[in-house]
């Protein structure tokens, strides 16, 4: 533990324990994760995106090796605390944002992506919004990468919503957490898409992932109905959910069995 950093390290460690205890107290359901999990457990990297306000419970759906994932985190003091907290979950950080150090952070993520070894995760509306809007830098990264992009969402039945720009959600104990994973998007196969259009595709797909999680949590949709909506042949995933050779997540799962 570095001198001068121990208060931050201790605070982030204590927070990580609290988050784990809250997670244990919640009943969790996972929908659409089979191909995503199988890919990570096979050691293959991916790209991951979720909305900024859902970040507290997202470390629990990282199924890869510790240290094999990088997340862009703001250079602010809040970002420093987030980076310290994520280290306790085996998630490393690239410091930067849309306002401070963003260009350098994007270049580093592009370098890591081309190296091909690590998974990359980002919150496309962070760090300061607008809420639920995907920035073009994220779209550029998705178009440039050969890794499949998975969009994740979690809805908790018991949650405190803060009065922040993103209405950040703090899950409470003894509720239900519903996790949803989209089919993989292969946007590099559509590299001719203008950046605003690519950002719109990611935005609509992530909003649909969110809507499905909300509906299952509210018991408006059954798990089977949600799985049907997550078919790679459905809107809005198709045609972006097929690789260069038409491979879908279902095909990938069959190929590794």
C-alpha positions as CSV (number, residue, x, y, z in Angstrom):
1,X,0.0,0.0,0.0
2,X,1.6,3.3,-1.1
3,X,2.3,6.0,1.5
4,X,-0.3,8.7,1.4
5,X,-2.8,6.4,-0.5
6,X,-3.8,4.2,2.5
7,X,-6.9,6.3,3.4
8,X,-8.2,5.9,-0.2
9,X,-7.3,2.2,-0.3
10,X,-9.0,1.5,3.0
11,X,-12.1,3.5,2.0
12,X,-12.4,1.7,-1.3
13,X,-11.8,-1.7,0.3
14,X,-14.5,-1.1,2.9
15,X,-16.9,0.1,0.1
16,X,-16.1,-3.1,-1.9
17,X,-17.1,-5.2,1.1
18,X,-20.3,-3.3,1.6
19,X,-21.2,-3.6,-2.1
20,X,-20.5,-7.4,-2.0
21,X,-22.7,-7.8,1.1
22,X,-25.6,-5.9,-0.6
23,X,-25.2,-8.1,-3.7
24,X,-25.3,-11.3,-1.7
25,X,-28.5,-10.1,0.0
26,X,-30.2,-9.6,-3.4
27,X,-31.7,-12.4,-5.4
28,X,-30.1,-12.2,-8.9
29,X,-31.4,-13.2,-12.3
30,X,-29.3,-13.3,-15.5
31,X,-30.8,-13.2,-18.9
32,X,-28.9,-13.4,-22.2
33,X,-25.5,-14.0,-20.7
34,X,-24.6,-17.5,-22.0
35,X,-22.6,-16.5,-25.1
36,X,-21.0,-13.5,-23.2
37,X,-19.9,-15.6,-20.3
38,X,-18.7,-18.5,-22.4
39,X,-16.5,-16.1,-24.5
40,X,-14.9,-14.6,-21.4
41,X,-14.3,-17.9,-19.7
42,X,-12.6,-19.0,-23.0
43,X,-10.2,-16.1,-22.5
44,X,-11.5,-14.1,-25.5
45,X,-11.8,-10.3,-25.0
46,X,-14.9,-8.3,-25.6
47,X,-16.1,-4.7,-25.4
48,X,-18.8,-3.9,-22.8
49,X,-21.0,-0.8,-22.4
50,X,-23.6,0.1,-19.8
51,X,-25.2,3.4,-18.6
52,X,-23.2,5.4,-16.0
53,X,-25.9,5.2,-13.3
54,X,-25.8,1.3,-13.2
55,X,-22.1,0.9,-12.5
56,X,-22.2,-0.2,-8.8
57,X,-23.4,-3.7,-9.5
58,X,-21.7,-4.2,-12.8
59,X,-18.4,-5.7,-11.5
60,X,-20.4,-8.8,-10.7
61,X,-20.9,-9.7,-14.4
62,X,-17.3,-9.6,-15.2
63,X,-16.6,-13.3,-15.7
64,X,-13.0,-13.0,-17.1
65,X,-9.7,-13.1,-15.4
66,X,-8.8,-10.3,-12.9
67,X,-6.8,-7.5,-14.5
68,X,-7.8,-8.5,-18.1
69,X,-10.3,-5.6,-18.3
70,X,-9.9,-1.9,-18.6
71,X,-12.4,0.9,-17.9
72,X,-12.1,4.6,-18.7
73,X,-12.5,6.6,-15.5
74,X,-12.6,10.3,-15.0
75,X,-9.5,12.2,-13.8
76,X,-11.6,13.9,-11.0
77,X,-11.4,13.0,-7.3
78,X,-14.5,10.9,-7.7
79,X,-12.8,9.1,-10.5
80,X,-9.9,8.3,-8.3
81,X,-12.2,6.7,-5.7
82,X,-14.0,4.7,-8.4
83,X,-10.6,3.5,-9.9
84,X,-9.5,2.4,-6.4
85,X,-12.8,0.6,-5.8
86,X,-12.7,-1.2,-9.1
87,X,-9.2,-2.6,-8.3
88,X,-10.7,-4.6,-5.5
89,X,-12.9,-6.3,-8.2
90,X,-9.9,-7.0,-10.5
91,X,-10.9,-4.2,-12.9
92,X,-8.2,-1.8,-14.0
93,X,-8.6,1.8,-15.1
94,X,-7.5,4.2,-17.9
95,X,-7.8,7.7,-16.5
96,X,-9.5,10.3,-18.7
97,X,-13.0,11.6,-19.7
98,X,-14.8,13.6,-22.2
99,X,-13.6,16.8,-20.5
100,X,-10.2,16.0,-19.0
101,X,-7.6,13.8,-20.6
102,X,-10.2,12.3,-22.9
103,X,-8.1,12.2,-26.1
104,X,-5.2,10.5,-24.3
105,X,-7.6,8.0,-22.7
106,X,-9.2,7.2,-26.0
107,X,-5.8,6.7,-27.7
108,X,-4.8,4.4,-24.9
109,X,-8.0,2.4,-25.2
110,X,-7.5,2.1,-29.0
111,X,-3.9,0.9,-28.3
112,X,-5.2,-1.7,-25.8
113,X,-7.9,-2.8,-28.3
114,X,-5.4,-3.3,-31.1
115,X,-3.1,-5.3,-28.7
116,X,-6.1,-7.6,-28.5
117,X,-5.5,-9.0,-25.0
118,X,-7.8,-7.1,-22.7
119,X,-11.5,-6.5,-22.6
120,X,-12.6,-2.9,-22.7
121,X,-15.6,-1.4,-20.8
122,X,-17.1,2.1,-21.0
123,X,-20.1,4.1,-19.9
124,X,-21.1,5.9,-23.1
125,X,-23.0,8.7,-21.3
126,X,-20.2,9.3,-18.7
127,X,-18.8,11.1,-16.9
128,X,-21.1,14.1,-17.0
129,X,-23.8,13.3,-19.5
130,X,-26.1,14.0,-21.2
131,X,-28.0,11.1,-19.6
132,X,-28.5,8.1,-21.9
133,X,-26.7,9.6,-24.8
134,X,-23.9,7.8,-26.6
135,X,-20.9,10.0,-27.4
136,X,-19.2,9.7,-30.9
137,X,-15.9,8.8,-29.3
138,X,-17.5,5.6,-28.1
139,X,-19.0,5.0,-31.5
140,X,-15.5,5.4,-33.1
141,X,-14.0,2.9,-30.7
142,X,-16.8,0.4,-31.4
143,X,-16.4,0.8,-35.2
144,X,-12.6,0.4,-34.9
145,X,-12.6,-2.7,-32.8
146,X,-12.8,-6.3,-34.0
147,X,-14.1,-7.3,-30.6
148,X,-17.9,-7.9,-30.2
149,X,-19.7,-5.2,-28.2
150,X,-22.0,-6.4,-25.5
151,X,-24.5,-4.1,-23.9
152,X,-25.4,-4.7,-20.2
153,X,-28.2,-3.5,-17.9
154,X,-29.2,-4.2,-14.3
155,X,-32.4,-3.2,-12.7
156,X,-32.8,-3.5,-8.9
157,X,-36.2,-3.8,-7.2
158,X,-34.9,-1.9,-4.1
159,X,-32.8,1.1,-5.0
160,X,-32.0,4.6,-3.9
161,X,-31.8,7.1,-6.7
162,X,-29.4,10.1,-6.1
163,X,-30.1,13.6,-7.3
164,X,-27.1,13.6,-9.6
165,X,-27.0,14.3,-13.4
166,X,-27.2,10.6,-14.1
167,X,-29.7,9.7,-11.3
168,X,-27.1,7.3,-10.0
169,X,-28.6,4.1,-8.5
170,X,-27.5,2.6,-5.2
171,X,-28.9,-0.9,-4.8
172,X,-30.4,-1.6,-1.4
173,X,-30.3,-4.9,0.5
174,X,-32.8,-7.7,0.2
175,X,-34.2,-6.9,-3.2
176,X,-33.9,-8.5,-6.6
177,X,-31.3,-7.7,-9.3
178,X,-32.2,-8.4,-12.9
179,X,-29.2,-8.5,-15.3
180,X,-29.7,-8.4,-19.0
181,X,-27.0,-8.9,-21.7
182,X,-27.6,-8.0,-25.4
183,X,-26.5,-10.1,-28.3
184,X,-23.0,-9.1,-29.5
185,X,-22.8,-6.2,-31.9
186,X,-20.1,-6.4,-34.6
187,X,-20.0,-2.8,-35.7
188,X,-16.6,-3.1,-37.3
189,X,-18.3,-5.0,-40.1
190,X,-20.3,-1.8,-40.7
191,X,-17.3,0.6,-40.7
192,X,-19.0,2.8,-43.4
193,X,-21.6,3.9,-40.8
194,X,-21.3,7.7,-40.0
195,X,-20.3,8.3,-36.4
196,X,-23.7,9.8,-35.4
197,X,-25.5,6.8,-36.9
198,X,-23.3,4.3,-35.1
199,X,-23.8,6.2,-31.9
200,X,-27.5,6.0,-32.5
201,X,-27.3,2.2,-33.0
202,X,-25.5,1.7,-29.7
203,X,-27.9,4.1,-27.9
204,X,-31.1,2.3,-29.2
205,X,-29.7,-1.1,-28.4
206,X,-28.6,-0.1,-24.9
207,X,-32.0,1.5,-24.3
208,X,-33.7,-1.7,-25.4
209,X,-31.5,-3.8,-23.0
210,X,-32.5,-1.4,-20.3
211,X,-36.2,-1.7,-21.2
212,X,-36.1,-5.5,-21.0
213,X,-34.4,-5.4,-17.6
214,X,-37.0,-3.0,-16.3
215,X,-39.9,-5.1,-17.7
216,X,-38.6,-8.4,-16.2
217,X,-37.9,-6.7,-12.9
218,X,-41.5,-5.4,-12.8
219,X,-42.8,-8.9,-13.8
220,X,-44.3,-7.4,-17.0
221,X,-42.1,-9.9,-19.1
222,X,-41.2,-13.4,-18.2
223,X,-37.6,-14.6,-18.6
224,X,-38.6,-16.7,-21.7
225,X,-40.2,-13.6,-23.3
226,X,-37.1,-11.5,-22.6
227,X,-34.9,-14.2,-24.1
228,X,-37.0,-14.1,-27.2
229,X,-36.6,-10.3,-27.5
230,X,-32.8,-10.8,-27.2
231,X,-32.7,-13.0,-30.3
232,X,-30.0,-11.6,-32.6
233,X,-32.5,-11.6,-35.5
234,X,-34.8,-9.1,-33.7
235,X,-34.8,-5.4,-33.8
236,X,-32.7,-3.4,-32.9
237,X,-29.8,-5.9,-32.8
238,X,-30.2,-7.1,-36.4
239,X,-28.2,-6.8,-38.7
240,X,-25.4,-5.6,-36.4
241,X,-25.6,-8.8,-34.3
242,X,-24.0,-10.9,-37.0
243,X,-20.3,-11.1,-37.6
244,X,-18.5,-11.0,-40.9
245,X,-19.5,-14.6,-41.7
246,X,-23.0,-14.3,-40.2
247,X,-22.0,-15.8,-36.8
248,X,-24.2,-15.0,-33.9
249,X,-23.7,-15.5,-30.2
250,X,-25.7,-18.8,-30.4
251,X,-23.3,-20.0,-33.1
252,X,-20.3,-19.1,-30.9
253,X,-21.7,-21.1,-27.9
254,X,-22.2,-24.1,-30.1
255,X,-18.7,-23.9,-31.5
256,X,-17.0,-24.0,-28.1
257,X,-19.1,-26.9,-26.7
